[in-house]
Amino acid sequence: MDVLSNVLNVTSLATSVIGSREFLAPWAIVVDAPQETAVHIIRRGAAWLRHGDAEPIRLNAGDIVLLASGSKHVLSSDRDPREPEPVTQAIARAHNNVVPSLRGRNDGSGESTLLQCAGYSFSSDGFSPEGAHPLLSLLPPVIVVPADRVNEDPELQLLQRLLAHEAARREAGVELVLPRLIDTLFVYVLRVWLRDQPEGTAGWLGALRDPQIRKALTLIHESPQAPWTVESLARQAAMSRAAFAKRFMDLVGQPPLAYVTRWRMDLAAKLLRESREPVARIASKVGYLSETAFAKAFRRRRKMPPGAYRFQRTRRARAAEIGVPEVARVDQQGV
């Protein structure tokens, strides 16, 4: 069981390929996507990124930036743009995928920036009482992978080339290939970021670097219905109970059985949203012999009983089904 893949599957990762545009200087766009994690690749030229109250970040050709929090941000040719326009408005002004400058001309500089952009959306479910996503809550608001780091990573470099190739050629099957390449980019960026994190950080994601804790996490995800105890997990990790409990807490950030419960509830929530299985069967699949015990545990995590949760999420899902494909939304004007 690949723990990261399992988490992404259960939290319903979906990709929106927004596309590539060439922006003629001066330009400035505001991206307001509170529900979506954004990724931008600077294909050519340069840009400034403003995010919240942080200092602007200079992005150069070949850089990749991931905004995990999905919050509002500005990309521009100038460090301090005056009036950025909504990205949808800028795209509407594009001709042959070229966005004219805000002044209607290139301002004599001859500079342009080619951006390739996409977004990642996850299930709208609240993943804990605090609403923290099991993966995104571990990441900083902004992750920048500089071009030199990309060039040092053969797999990421190859993926960059494939993305550029598919975006430019738009051959048969591009609407299937591009979203999957963008999904892969998300994982590759996480890998690069994780390599720079000190030991004992990044929660369960960082804990996967520890062989014994990784084994315990893998077993939990592989068999969430098993009657796990601290003793049984410690035994599988070839550690004493006390040593295992301490290391798990230090690396993952919560006790072993708290993690087991959280993951069971995340999995149960997915089954309630996406299947018609009886609640009793779902309870059994996530390790509860009693439907009553499961309902109590679920209510503690989701603040509502399983039946009410299923009704509410199903209704929301139906309301959202307005011709939007389930897996990906590819910009038909060219990527």
BALOBA-1460 file (C-alpha; in Angstrom, 3 decimals):
// residues 335
<rec num="1" residu="m" x="0.000" y="0.000" z="0.000"/>
<rec num="2" residu="d" x="1.392" y="3.392" z="-1.046"/>
<rec num="3" residu="v" x="0.245" y="5.675" z="1.771"/>
<rec num="4" residu="l" x="0.467" y="8.950" z="-0.176"/>
<rec num="5" residu="s" x="-1.440" y="7.513" z="-3.153"/>
<rec num="6" residu="n" x="-4.044" y="6.124" z="-0.780"/>
<rec num="7" residu="v" x="-4.555" y="9.529" z="0.852"/>
<rec num="8" residu="l" x="-4.868" y="11.265" z="-2.523"/>
<rec num="9" residu="n" x="-7.364" y="8.655" z="-3.678"/>
<rec num="10" residu="v" x="-9.525" y="8.838" z="-0.566"/>
<rec num="11" residu="t" x="-9.510" y="12.648" z="-0.601"/>
<rec num="12" residu="s" x="-10.587" y="12.591" z="-4.266"/>
<rec num="13" residu="l" x="-7.857" y="14.538" z="-6.047"/>
<rec num="14" residu="a" x="-9.172" y="16.116" z="-9.249"/>
<rec num="15" residu="t" x="-7.232" y="18.217" z="-11.733"/>
<rec num="16" residu="s" x="-8.232" y="21.295" z="-13.702"/>
<rec num="17" residu="v" x="-5.881" y="22.097" z="-16.576"/>
<rec num="18" residu="i" x="-6.361" y="25.816" z="-16.997"/>
<rec num="19" residu="g" x="-3.910" y="26.125" z="-19.884"/>
<rec num="20" residu="s" x="-0.953" y="28.146" z="-21.164"/>
<rec num="21" residu="r" x="-0.998" y="31.833" z="-22.008"/>
<rec num="22" residu="e" x="1.620" y="34.309" z="-23.111"/>
<rec num="23" residu="f" x="1.350" y="37.614" z="-21.245"/>
<rec num="24" residu="l" x="2.774" y="40.784" z="-22.802"/>
<rec num="25" residu="a" x="4.295" y="43.238" z="-20.339"/>
<rec num="26" residu="p" x="3.058" y="45.010" z="-18.389"/>
<rec num="27" residu="w" x="0.589" y="42.460" z="-17.056"/>
<rec num="28" residu="a" x="-0.904" y="41.487" z="-13.709"/>
<rec num="29" residu="i" x="-3.517" y="38.858" z="-12.877"/>
<rec num="30" residu="v" x="-5.249" y="37.935" z="-9.649"/>
<rec num="31" residu="v" x="-6.139" y="34.289" z="-9.093"/>
<rec num="32" residu="d" x="-8.952" y="33.864" z="-6.605"/>
<rec num="33" residu="a" x="-9.468" y="30.107" z="-6.063"/>
<rec num="34" residu="p" x="-10.259" y="29.543" z="-2.390"/>
<rec num="35" residu="q" x="-11.168" y="25.886" z="-2.949"/>
<rec num="36" residu="e" x="-8.342" y="24.952" z="-5.281"/>
<rec num="37" residu="t" x="-4.626" y="24.320" z="-4.913"/>
<rec num="38" residu="a" x="-2.834" y="26.093" z="-7.771"/>
<rec num="39" residu="v" x="0.341" y="25.262" z="-9.673"/>
<rec num="40" residu="h" x="2.125" y="27.587" z="-12.099"/>
<rec num="41" residu="i" x="5.057" y="26.808" z="-14.377"/>
<rec num="42" residu="i" x="7.090" y="29.711" z="-15.769"/>
<rec num="43" residu="r" x="7.774" y="28.456" z="-19.266"/>
<rec num="44" residu="r" x="9.473" y="31.616" z="-20.510"/>
<rec num="45" residu="g" x="10.254" y="35.023" z="-19.095"/>
<rec num="46" residu="a" x="9.704" y="35.926" z="-15.450"/>
<rec num="47" residu="a" x="6.982" y="36.896" z="-12.990"/>
<rec num="48" residu="w" x="6.406" y="38.175" z="-9.495"/>
<rec num="49" residu="l" x="4.176" y="36.290" z="-7.066"/>
<rec num="50" residu="r" x="2.335" y="38.095" z="-4.272"/>
<rec num="51" residu="h" x="0.599" y="35.941" z="-1.679"/>
<rec num="52" residu="g" x="-1.019" y="37.407" z="1.393"/>
<rec num="53" residu="d" x="1.220" y="39.748" z="3.365"/>
<rec num="54" residu="a" x="4.434" y="37.924" z="2.442"/>
<rec num="55" residu="e" x="7.203" y="39.593" z="0.463"/>
<rec num="56" residu="p" x="6.815" y="39.224" z="-3.331"/>
<rec num="57" residu="i" x="8.646" y="36.225" z="-4.797"/>
<rec num="58" residu="r" x="10.576" y="36.501" z="-8.060"/>
<rec num="59" residu="l" x="9.898" y="33.581" z="-10.396"/>
<rec num="60" residu="n" x="12.118" y="32.841" z="-13.372"/>
<rec num="61" residu="a" x="11.934" y="30.631" z="-16.442"/>
<rec num="62" residu="g" x="11.735" y="26.970" z="-15.468"/>
<rec num="63" residu="d" x="10.485" y="27.606" z="-11.926"/>
<rec num="64" residu="i" x="7.467" y="25.739" z="-10.568"/>
<rec num="65" residu="v" x="5.306" y="27.185" z="-7.791"/>
<rec num="66" residu="l" x="2.634" y="25.296" z="-5.851"/>
<rec num="67" residu="l" x="0.146" y="27.224" z="-3.704"/>
<rec num="68" residu="a" x="-1.169" y="24.505" z="-1.430"/>
<rec num="69" residu="s" x="-3.623" y="26.627" z="0.543"/>
<rec num="70" residu="g" x="-5.624" y="27.548" z="-2.538"/>
<rec num="71" residu="s" x="-5.850" y="31.171" z="-1.467"/>
<rec num="72" residu="k" x="-5.932" y="34.357" z="-3.501"/>
<rec num="73" residu="h" x="-2.659" y="35.399" z="-5.149"/>
<rec num="74" residu="v" x="-1.312" y="37.779" z="-7.783"/>
<rec num="75" residu="l" x="1.107" y="37.096" z="-10.646"/>
<rec num="76" residu="s" x="2.556" y="40.051" z="-12.501"/>
<rec num="77" residu="s" x="5.405" y="41.422" z="-14.594"/>
<rec num="78" residu="d" x="6.097" y="44.190" z="-12.066"/>
<rec num="79" residu="r" x="7.023" y="43.720" z="-8.432"/>
<rec num="80" residu="d" x="4.245" y="46.036" z="-7.233"/>
<rec num="81" residu="p" x="1.376" y="46.020" z="-9.728"/>
<rec num="82" residu="r" x="-1.334" y="48.615" z="-9.264"/>
<rec num="83" residu="e" x="-4.546" y="47.022" z="-10.483"/>
<rec num="84" residu="p" x="-4.307" y="43.323" z="-11.335"/>
<rec num="85" residu="e" x="-7.184" y="41.977" z="-13.407"/>
<rec num="86" residu="p" x="-9.024" y="38.713" z="-12.714"/>
<rec num="87" residu="v" x="-7.381" y="35.824" z="-14.504"/>
<rec num="88" residu="t" x="-10.667" y="34.961" z="-16.247"/>
<rec num="89" residu="q" x="-10.839" y="38.483" z="-17.642"/>
<rec num="90" residu="a" x="-7.256" y="38.282" z="-18.891"/>
<rec num="91" residu="i" x="-7.930" y="34.951" z="-20.594"/>
<rec num="92" residu="a" x="-11.038" y="36.426" z="-22.234"/>
<rec num="93" residu="r" x="-8.850" y="39.157" z="-23.768"/>
<rec num="94" residu="a" x="-6.395" y="36.627" z="-25.206"/>
<rec num="95" residu="h" x="-5.987" y="36.206" z="-28.944"/>
<rec num="96" residu="n" x="-4.284" y="33.017" z="-30.109"/>
<rec num="97" residu="n" x="-3.359" y="32.415" z="-26.446"/>
<rec num="98" residu="v" x="-1.570" y="35.779" z="-26.211"/>
<rec num="99" residu="v" x="-2.860" y="38.244" z="-23.594"/>
<rec num="100" residu="p" x="-2.238" y="41.879" z="-24.601"/>
<rec num="101" residu="s" x="-0.596" y="44.142" z="-22.056"/>
<rec num="102" residu="l" x="-2.733" y="46.088" z="-19.607"/>
<rec num="103" residu="r" x="-1.879" y="49.215" z="-21.600"/>
<rec num="104" residu="g" x="-2.932" y="47.647" z="-24.878"/>
<rec num="105" residu="r" x="0.642" y="47.433" z="-26.167"/>
<rec num="106" residu="n" x="3.946" y="45.872" z="-25.222"/>
<rec num="107" residu="d" x="5.172" y="49.138" z="-23.705"/>
<rec num="108" residu="g" x="8.274" y="48.957" z="-25.882"/>
<rec num="109" residu="s" x="10.035" y="46.417" z="-23.678"/>
<rec num="110" residu="g" x="9.475" y="43.408" z="-25.918"/>
<rec num="111" residu="e" x="9.193" y="41.221" z="-22.828"/>
<rec num="112" residu="s" x="6.619" y="38.483" z="-22.428"/>
<rec num="113" residu="t" x="5.966" y="35.649" z="-20.001"/>
<rec num="114" residu="l" x="4.596" y="32.240" z="-20.880"/>
<rec num="115" residu="l" x="2.679" y="30.645" z="-18.005"/>
<rec num="116" residu="q" x="1.281" y="27.133" z="-17.776"/>
<rec num="117" residu="c" x="-1.300" y="26.896" z="-15.001"/>
<rec num="118" residu="a" x="-3.455" y="24.218" z="-13.416"/>
<rec num="119" residu="g" x="-5.413" y="23.570" z="-10.258"/>
<rec num="120" residu="y" x="-6.017" y="20.682" z="-7.894"/>
<rec num="121" residu="s" x="-9.279" y="20.283" z="-6.039"/>
<rec num="122" residu="f" x="-10.015" y="17.841" z="-3.268"/>
<rec num="123" residu="s" x="-13.185" y="16.558" z="-1.701"/>
<rec num="124" residu="s" x="-15.095" y="19.371" z="0.003"/>
<rec num="125" residu="d" x="-15.522" y="17.186" z="3.071"/>
<rec num="126" residu="g" x="-14.257" y="18.507" z="6.390"/>
<rec num="127" residu="f" x="-11.481" y="16.099" z="7.271"/>
<rec num="128" residu="s" x="-11.399" y="16.805" z="10.973"/>
<rec num="129" residu="p" x="-13.245" y="18.916" z="13.512"/>
<rec num="130" residu="e" x="-10.908" y="21.725" z="12.466"/>
<rec num="131" residu="g" x="-11.448" y="21.042" z="8.774"/>
<rec num="132" residu="a" x="-7.755" y="20.313" z="8.167"/>
<rec num="133" residu="h" x="-6.962" y="18.295" z="5.059"/>
<rec num="134" residu="p" x="-4.742" y="15.298" z="5.917"/>
<rec num="135" residu="l" x="-2.138" y="16.360" z="3.334"/>
<rec num="136" residu="l" x="-2.560" y="20.060" z="2.577"/>
<rec num="137" residu="s" x="-2.476" y="20.930" z="6.271"/>
<rec num="138" residu="l" x="1.149" y="19.698" z="6.337"/>
<rec num="139" residu="l" x="2.357" y="21.967" z="3.543"/>
<rec num="140" residu="p" x="3.454" y="25.613" z="3.608"/>
<rec num="141" residu="p" x="1.256" y="28.085" z="1.718"/>
<rec num="142" residu="v" x="3.811" y="28.397" z="-1.103"/>
<rec num="143" residu="i" x="6.318" y="25.860" z="-2.423"/>
<rec num="144" residu="v" x="8.764" y="27.074" z="-5.077"/>
<rec num="145" residu="v" x="10.900" y="24.595" z="-7.007"/>
<rec num="146" residu="p" x="13.579" y="26.688" z="-8.755"/>
<rec num="147" residu="a" x="14.672" y="25.809" z="-12.276"/>
<rec num="148" residu="d" x="18.071" y="24.578" z="-11.068"/>
<rec num="149" residu="r" x="16.382" y="22.086" z="-8.725"/>
<rec num="150" residu="v" x="14.203" y="20.921" z="-11.614"/>
<rec num="151" residu="n" x="17.306" y="20.382" z="-13.730"/>
<rec num="152" residu="e" x="18.924" y="18.333" z="-10.950"/>
<rec num="153" residu="d" x="15.958" y="15.950" z="-10.867"/>
<rec num="154" residu="p" x="15.869" y="13.778" z="-14.044"/>
<rec num="155" residu="e" x="12.271" y="12.632" z="-13.486"/>
<rec num="156" residu="l" x="10.941" y="16.137" z="-12.844"/>
<rec num="157" residu="q" x="12.906" y="17.505" z="-15.797"/>
<rec num="158" residu="l" x="11.444" y="14.817" z="-18.066"/>
<rec num="159" residu="l" x="7.947" y="15.539" z="-16.769"/>
<rec num="160" residu="q" x="8.436" y="19.248" z="-17.512"/>
<rec num="161" residu="r" x="9.389" y="18.406" z="-21.081"/>
<rec num="162" residu="l" x="6.384" y="16.103" z="-21.483"/>
<rec num="163" residu="l" x="4.032" y="18.792" z="-20.185"/>
<rec num="164" residu="a" x="5.480" y="21.355" z="-22.586"/>
<rec num="165" residu="h" x="5.290" y="18.875" z="-25.475"/>
<rec num="166" residu="e" x="1.668" y="17.909" z="-24.838"/>
<rec num="167" residu="a" x="0.668" y="21.537" z="-24.325"/>
<rec num="168" residu="a" x="2.233" y="22.633" z="-27.597"/>
<rec num="169" residu="r" x="1.298" y="19.712" z="-29.853"/>
<rec num="170" residu="r" x="-2.271" y="19.042" z="-28.665"/>
<rec num="171" residu="e" x="-2.387" y="15.668" z="-30.365"/>
<rec num="172" residu="a" x="-5.148" y="13.077" z="-30.016"/>
<rec num="173" residu="g" x="-5.724" y="12.118" z="-26.380"/>
<rec num="174" residu="v" x="-4.336" y="15.343" z="-24.897"/>
<rec num="175" residu="e" x="-7.389" y="15.773" z="-22.671"/>
<rec num="176" residu="l" x="-6.622" y="12.422" z="-21.063"/>
<rec num="177" residu="v" x="-2.838" y="12.777" z="-20.895"/>
<rec num="178" residu="l" x="-2.439" y="16.327" z="-19.571"/>
<rec num="179" residu="p" x="-4.482" y="15.937" z="-16.355"/>
<rec num="180" residu="r" x="-2.519" y="12.808" z="-15.467"/>
<rec num="181" residu="l" x="0.779" y="14.561" z="-16.072"/>
<rec num="182" residu="i" x="-0.401" y="17.427" z="-13.847"/>
<rec num="183" residu="d" x="-1.354" y="14.879" z="-11.157"/>
<rec num="184" residu="t" x="2.154" y="13.470" z="-11.404"/>
<rec num="185" residu="l" x="3.618" y="16.971" z="-11.133"/>
<rec num="186" residu="f" x="1.859" y="17.410" z="-7.780"/>
<rec num="187" residu="v" x="3.536" y="14.282" z="-6.403"/>
<rec num="188" residu="y" x="6.952" y="15.214" z="-7.826"/>
<rec num="189" residu="v" x="6.794" y="18.691" z="-6.269"/>
<rec num="190" residu="l" x="5.914" y="17.086" z="-2.915"/>
<rec num="191" residu="r" x="8.944" y="14.802" z="-3.224"/>
<rec num="192" residu="v" x="11.304" y="17.699" z="-3.907"/>
<rec num="193" residu="w" x="9.874" y="19.705" z="-0.999"/>
<rec num="194" residu="l" x="10.046" y="16.746" z="1.370"/>
<rec num="195" residu="r" x="13.746" y="16.171" z="0.644"/>
<rec num="196" residu="d" x="14.467" y="19.641" z="2.067"/>
<rec num="197" residu="q" x="12.528" y="19.103" z="5.290"/>
<rec num="198" residu="p" x="14.423" y="18.218" z="8.490"/>
<rec num="199" residu="e" x="13.866" y="14.819" z="10.050"/>
<rec num="200" residu="g" x="10.901" y="14.761" z="12.391"/>
<rec num="201" residu="t" x="8.882" y="17.326" z="10.426"/>
<rec num="202" residu="a" x="6.072" y="17.227" z="7.824"/>
<rec num="203" residu="g" x="3.786" y="14.983" z="9.899"/>
<rec num="204" residu="w" x="2.828" y="11.581" z="8.516"/>
<rec num="205" residu="l" x="4.282" y="12.513" z="5.121"/>
<rec num="206" residu="g" x="7.705" y="13.077" z="6.642"/>
<rec num="207" residu="a" x="7.267" y="10.009" z="8.845"/>
<rec num="208" residu="l" x="7.232" y="7.843" z="5.708"/>
<rec num="209" residu="r" x="11.019" y="8.322" z="5.607"/>
<rec num="210" residu="d" x="11.330" y="6.301" z="8.827"/>
<rec num="211" residu="p" x="11.253" y="2.581" z="7.872"/>
<rec num="212" residu="q" x="9.541" y="1.370" z="11.061"/>
<rec num="213" residu="i" x="6.896" y="4.090" z="11.234"/>
<rec num="214" residu="r" x="6.341" y="3.769" z="7.483"/>
<rec num="215" residu="k" x="5.605" y="0.083" z="7.986"/>
<rec num="216" residu="a" x="3.019" y="0.898" z="10.661"/>
<rec num="217" residu="l" x="1.375" y="3.576" z="8.508"/>
<rec num="218" residu="t" x="1.309" y="1.235" z="5.528"/>
<rec num="219" residu="l" x="-0.415" y="-1.460" z="7.575"/>
<rec num="220" residu="i" x="-3.021" y="0.995" z="8.860"/>
<rec num="221" residu="h" x="-3.842" y="2.119" z="5.319"/>
<rec num="222" residu="e" x="-3.698" y="-1.398" z="3.942"/>
<rec num="223" residu="s" x="-6.017" y="-2.880" z="6.568"/>
<rec num="224" residu="p" x="-7.985" y="-0.108" z="8.304"/>
<rec num="225" residu="q" x="-10.513" y="-2.699" z="9.516"/>
<rec num="226" residu="a" x="-7.916" y="-4.654" z="11.519"/>
<rec num="227" residu="p" x="-8.238" y="-4.471" z="15.329"/>
<rec num="228" residu="w" x="-5.108" y="-2.381" z="15.710"/>
<rec num="229" residu="t" x="-3.629" y="-1.664" z="19.119"/>
<rec num="230" residu="v" x="-0.453" y="0.151" z="20.025"/>
<rec num="231" residu="e" x="1.019" y="-3.232" z="20.974"/>
<rec num="232" residu="s" x="0.158" y="-4.893" z="17.667"/>
<rec num="233" residu="l" x="1.488" y="-1.992" z="15.598"/>
<rec num="234" residu="a" x="4.671" y="-1.862" z="17.677"/>
<rec num="235" residu="r" x="5.133" y="-5.589" z="17.163"/>
<rec num="236" residu="q" x="4.792" y="-5.198" z="13.390"/>
<rec num="237" residu="a" x="7.344" y="-2.361" z="13.482"/>
<rec num="238" residu="a" x="9.734" y="-4.527" z="15.548"/>
<rec num="239" residu="m" x="9.799" y="-2.012" z="18.390"/>
<rec num="240" residu="s" x="8.838" y="-1.932" z="22.025"/>
<rec num="241" residu="r" x="5.436" y="-0.456" z="22.800"/>
<rec num="242" residu="a" x="6.859" y="2.603" z="24.571"/>
<rec num="243" residu="a" x="9.510" y="3.325" z="21.936"/>
<rec num="244" residu="f" x="7.013" y="2.921" z="19.100"/>
<rec num="245" residu="a" x="4.374" y="5.159" z="20.713"/>
<rec num="246" residu="k" x="6.941" y="7.907" z="21.334"/>
<rec num="247" residu="r" x="8.476" y="7.794" z="17.866"/>
<rec num="248" residu="f" x="5.058" y="7.710" z="16.201"/>
<rec num="249" residu="m" x="3.939" y="10.718" z="18.233"/>
<rec num="250" residu="d" x="7.186" y="12.583" z="17.522"/>
<rec num="251" residu="l" x="7.076" y="11.997" z="13.768"/>
<rec num="252" residu="v" x="3.372" y="11.887" z="12.922"/>
<rec num="253" residu="g" x="2.211" y="14.423" z="15.491"/>
<rec num="254" residu="q" x="-0.552" y="12.339" z="17.055"/>
<rec num="255" residu="p" x="-0.808" y="9.007" z="18.943"/>
<rec num="256" residu="p" x="-1.058" y="5.809" z="16.864"/>
<rec num="257" residu="l" x="-4.680" y="5.018" z="17.686"/>
<rec num="258" residu="a" x="-5.749" y="8.626" z="17.081"/>
<rec num="259" residu="y" x="-4.268" y="8.316" z="13.608"/>
<rec num="260" residu="v" x="-6.065" y="4.997" z="13.092"/>
<rec num="261" residu="t" x="-9.394" y="6.579" z="14.045"/>
<rec num="262" residu="r" x="-8.860" y="9.625" z="11.876"/>
<rec num="263" residu="w" x="-8.018" y="7.530" z="8.836"/>
<rec num="264" residu="r" x="-10.982" y="5.212" z="9.414"/>
<rec num="265" residu="m" x="-13.313" y="8.205" z="9.514"/>
<rec num="266" residu="d" x="-11.794" y="9.729" z="6.355"/>
<rec num="267" residu="l" x="-12.285" y="6.407" z="4.566"/>
<rec num="268" residu="a" x="-15.814" y="6.020" z="5.911"/>
<rec num="269" residu="a" x="-16.676" y="9.537" z="4.745"/>
<rec num="270" residu="k" x="-15.552" y="8.671" z="1.211"/>
<rec num="271" residu="l" x="-17.650" y="5.490" z="1.225"/>
<rec num="272" residu="l" x="-20.683" y="7.395" z="2.479"/>
<rec num="273" residu="r" x="-20.264" y="10.029" z="-0.221"/>
<rec num="274" residu="e" x="-19.554" y="7.740" z="-3.131"/>
<rec num="275" residu="s" x="-21.366" y="4.456" z="-2.473"/>
<rec num="276" residu="r" x="-24.800" y="3.202" z="-1.540"/>
<rec num="277" residu="e" x="-23.521" y="0.575" z="0.834"/>
<rec num="278" residu="p" x="-25.452" y="0.259" z="4.102"/>
<rec num="279" residu="v" x="-23.930" y="2.091" z="7.039"/>
<rec num="280" residu="a" x="-23.472" y="-1.229" z="8.859"/>
<rec num="281" residu="r" x="-21.308" y="-2.563" z="6.031"/>
<rec num="282" residu="i" x="-19.233" y="0.617" z="5.930"/>
<rec num="283" residu="a" x="-18.770" y="0.359" z="9.683"/>
<rec num="284" residu="s" x="-17.406" y="-3.162" z="9.245"/>
<rec num="285" residu="k" x="-15.058" y="-2.062" z="6.460"/>
<rec num="286" residu="v" x="-13.421" y="0.497" z="8.719"/>
<rec num="287" residu="g" x="-13.059" y="-1.761" z="11.729"/>
<rec num="288" residu="y" x="-16.238" y="-1.403" z="13.781"/>
<rec num="289" residu="l" x="-18.205" y="-4.461" z="14.856"/>
<rec num="290" residu="s" x="-21.089" y="-2.293" z="16.010"/>
<rec num="291" residu="e" x="-22.920" y="0.223" z="13.842"/>
<rec num="292" residu="t" x="-23.704" y="2.169" z="17.011"/>
<rec num="293" residu="a" x="-20.032" y="2.440" z="17.972"/>
<rec num="294" residu="f" x="-19.185" y="3.551" z="14.435"/>
<rec num="295" residu="a" x="-21.930" y="6.175" z="14.450"/>
<rec num="296" residu="k" x="-20.646" y="7.604" z="17.738"/>
<rec num="297" residu="a" x="-17.067" y="7.778" z="16.432"/>
<rec num="298" residu="f" x="-18.208" y="9.332" z="13.154"/>
<rec num="299" residu="r" x="-20.310" y="11.948" z="14.923"/>
<rec num="300" residu="r" x="-17.311" y="12.945" z="17.059"/>
<rec num="301" residu="r" x="-15.249" y="13.575" z="13.916"/>
<rec num="302" residu="r" x="-17.852" y="14.977" z="11.524"/>
<rec num="303" residu="k" x="-20.285" y="16.552" z="13.997"/>
<rec num="304" residu="m" x="-23.210" y="14.656" z="12.487"/>
<rec num="305" residu="p" x="-24.379" y="11.017" z="12.243"/>
<rec num="306" residu="p" x="-23.413" y="8.962" z="9.131"/>
<rec num="307" residu="g" x="-26.918" y="9.064" z="7.623"/>
<rec num="308" residu="a" x="-27.169" y="12.843" z="7.832"/>
<rec num="309" residu="y" x="-23.659" y="13.191" z="6.445"/>
<rec num="310" residu="r" x="-24.493" y="10.974" z="3.461"/>
<rec num="311" residu="f" x="-27.682" y="12.917" z="2.714"/>
<rec num="312" residu="q" x="-25.945" y="16.289" z="2.951"/>
<rec num="313" residu="r" x="-22.944" y="15.329" z="0.789"/>
<rec num="314" residu="t" x="-25.068" y="13.562" z="-1.813"/>
<rec num="315" residu="r" x="-27.286" y="16.630" z="-2.147"/>
<rec num="316" residu="r" x="-24.263" y="18.891" z="-2.545"/>
<rec num="317" residu="a" x="-22.735" y="16.583" z="-5.140"/>
<rec num="318" residu="r" x="-25.921" y="16.580" z="-7.191"/>
<rec num="319" residu="a" x="-26.102" y="20.361" z="-7.042"/>
<rec num="320" residu="a" x="-22.534" y="20.556" z="-8.345"/>
<rec num="321" residu="e" x="-23.192" y="18.278" z="-11.318"/>
<rec num="322" residu="i" x="-23.728" y="20.961" z="-13.922"/>
<rec num="323" residu="g" x="-21.854" y="19.478" z="-16.834"/>
<rec num="324" residu="v" x="-18.444" y="19.465" z="-15.136"/>
<rec num="325" residu="p" x="-16.473" y="16.249" z="-15.818"/>
<rec num="326" residu="e" x="-15.551" y="14.221" z="-12.754"/>
<rec num="327" residu="v" x="-11.830" y="13.766" z="-13.374"/>
<rec num="328" residu="a" x="-10.589" y="16.851" z="-15.169"/>
<rec num="329" residu="r" x="-11.544" y="20.050" z="-16.892"/>
<rec num="330" residu="v" x="-9.218" y="20.883" z="-19.801"/>
<rec num="331" residu="d" x="-9.165" y="24.369" z="-21.303"/>
<rec num="332" residu="q" x="-10.518" y="23.973" z="-24.812"/>
<rec num="333" residu="q" x="-8.841" y="27.180" z="-26.024"/>
<rec num="334" residu="g" x="-5.421" y="25.597" z="-25.927"/>
<rec num="335" residu="v" x="-3.035" y="24.499" z="-23.261"/>
